[in-house]
Amino acid sequence: MKITKNLNIIILANGQSKRMLYNKSLFFIKKKTLIEHIKIFFKKNIKIYVNSNIKIYNNIPDLIKNIGPISALYTVIKYFKKKTYYYFQ
């Protein structure tokens, strides 16, 4: 995949981690975190943001606490309102 423009990557990893039992932003695959794999895959021209309850990389904490996943989406939309377009798949 060739990236010709700067790309913002947003990882929604906040929450209580009830199913995974640990923070998703620290998830390891073959001795590297998910974030490290993303950096390797895209190589350059990217900026990674993490919506997380821990301070890691470019952390974007929830604006409204304890209301679930909708808070992550609201926070990201507010944060990037003037910075980028949205595409959810």
Contact map, one row per residue, 1 for C-alpha under 8 A:
11100000000000000000000000000000000000000100000000000000000000000000000000000000000000000
11110000000000000000000000000000000000000000000000000000000000000000000000000000000000000
11111110000000000000000000000000000000000100100000000000000000000000000000000000000000000
01111100000000000000000000000000000000000000100000000000000000000000000000000000000000000
00111110000000000000000000000000000000000000100000000000000000000000000000000000000000000
00111111000000000000000000000000000000000000111000000000000000000000000000000000000000000
00101111100000000000000000000000000000000000111000000000000000000000000000000000000000000
00000111110000000000000000000000000000000000011110000000000000000000000000000000000000000
00000011111000000000000000000000000000000000011110000000000000000000000000000000000000000
00000001111100000000000000000000000000000000000111100000000000000000000000000000000000000
00000000111110000000000010000000000000000000000111100000000000000000000000000000000000000
00000000011111000000000000000000000000000000000001110000000000000000000100000000000000000
00000000001111100000001110000000000000000000000001111000000000000000000000000000000000000
00000000000111111000001100000000000000000000000000111000000011000000000100000000000000000
00000000000011111000000000000000000000000000000000011000000000000001100000000000000000000
00000000000001111100001000000000000000000000000000000000000000000000000000000000000000000
00000000000001111111111100000000000000000000000000000000000000000000000000000000000000000
00000000000000011111110000000000000000000000000000000000000000000000000000000000000000000
00000000000000001111100000000000000000000000000000000000000000000000000000000000000000000
00000000000000001111111100000000000000000000000000000000000000000000000000000000000000000
00000000000000001111111000000000000000000000000000000000000000000000000000000000000000000
00000000000000001101111101100000000000000000000000000000000000000000000000000000000000000
00000000000011011001111111100000000000000000000000000000000000000000000000000000000000000
00000000000011001001011111100000000000000000000000000000000000000000000000000000000000000
00000000001010000000001111100000111000000000000001010001000000000000000000000000000000000
00000000000000000000011111110000110000000000000000000000000000000000000000000000000000000
00000000000000000000011111111000110000000000000000000000000000000000000000000000000000000
00000000000000000000000001111111110000000000000000000000000000000000000000000000000000000
00000000000000000000000000111111110000000000000000000000000000000000000000000000000000000
00000000000000000000000000011111000000000000000000000000000000000000000000000000000000000
00000000000000000000000000011111100000000000000000000000000000000000000000000000000000000
00000000000000000000000000011111110110000000000000000000000000000000000000000000000000000
00000000000000000000000011111011111110000000000000000000000000000000000000000000000000000
00000000000000000000000011111001111111000000000000000000000000000000000000000000000000000
00000000000000000000000010000000111111100000000100000000000000000000000000000000000000000
00000000000000000000000000000001111111110000000000000000000000000000000000000000000000000
00000000000000000000000000000001111111111000000000000000000000000000000000000000000000000
00000000000000000000000000000000011111111100000000000000000000000000000000000000000000000
00000000000000000000000000000000001111111111010000000000000000000000000000000000000000000
00000000000000000000000000000000000111111110000000000000000000000000000000000000000000000
00000000000000000000000000000000000011111110000000000000000000000000000000000000000000000
10100000000000000000000000000000000001111111110000000000000000000000000000000000000000000
00000000000000000000000000000000000000111111110000000000000000000000000000000000000000000
00000000000000000000000000000000000000100111110000000000000000000000000000000000000000000
00111110000000000000000000000000000000000111111000000000000000000000000000000000000000000
00000111100000000000000000000000000000100111111100000000000000000000000000000000000000000
00000111100000000000000000000000000000000000111110000000000000000000000000000000000000000
00000001111000000000000000000000001000000000011111000000110000000000000000000000000000000
00000001111000000000000000000000000000000000001111100000111100000000000000000000000000000
00000000011110000000000010000000000000000000000111110001111100000000000000000000000000000
00000000011111000000000000000000000000000000000011111000001111000000000100010000000000000
00000000000111100000000010000000000000000000000001111111001111000000000000000000000000000
00000000000011100000000000000000000000000000000000111110000011000000000000000000000000000
00000000000000000000000000000000000000000000000000011111001000000000000000000000000000000
00000000000000000000000000000000000000000000000000011111111000000000000000000000000000000
00000000000000000000000010000000000000000000000001010111111000000000000000000000000000000
00000000000000000000000000000000000000000000000111000011111000000000000000000000000000000
00000000000000000000000000000000000000000000000111000011111100000000000000000000000000000
00000000000000000000000000000000000000000000000011110111111110000000000000000000000000000
00000000000000000000000000000000000000000000000011110000011111000000000000110000000000000
00000000000001000000000000000000000000000000000000111000001111100000000000100000000000000
00000000000001000000000000000000000000000000000000111000000111111000001100100000000000000
00000000000000000000000000000000000000000000000000000000000011111000001001100000000000000
00000000000000000000000000000000000000000000000000000000000001111110001000100000000000000
00000000000000000000000000000000000000000000000000000000000001111111001000000000000000000
00000000000000000000000000000000000000000000000000000000000000011111001000000000000000000
00000000000000000000000000000000000000000000000000000000000000011111111000000000000000000
00000000000000100000000000000000000000000000000000000000000000001111111100000000000000000
00000000000000100000000000000000000000000000000000000000000000000011111110000000000000000
00000000000000000000000000000000000000000000000000000000000000000011111111000000000000000
00000000000000000000000000000000000000000000000000000000000001111111111111100000000000000
00000000000101000000000000000000000000000000000000100000000001000001111111110000000000000
00000000000000000000000000000000000000000000000000000000000000000000111111111000000000000
00000000000000000000000000000000000000000000000000000000000000100000011111111100000000000
00000000000000000000000000000000000000000000000000000000000111110000001111111110000000000
00000000000000000000000000000000000000000000000000100000000100000000000111111111000000000
00000000000000000000000000000000000000000000000000000000000000000000000011111111100000000
00000000000000000000000000000000000000000000000000000000000000000000000001111111100000000
00000000000000000000000000000000000000000000000000000000000000000000000000111111110000000
00000000000000000000000000000000000000000000000000000000000000000000000000011111111100000
00000000000000000000000000000000000000000000000000000000000000000000000000001111111110000
00000000000000000000000000000000000000000000000000000000000000000000000000000011111100000
00000000000000000000000000000000000000000000000000000000000000000000000000000001111110000
00000000000000000000000000000000000000000000000000000000000000000000000000000001111111000
00000000000000000000000000000000000000000000000000000000000000000000000000000000101111100
00000000000000000000000000000000000000000000000000000000000000000000000000000000000111110
00000000000000000000000000000000000000000000000000000000000000000000000000000000000011111
00000000000000000000000000000000000000000000000000000000000000000000000000000000000001111
00000000000000000000000000000000000000000000000000000000000000000000000000000000000000111
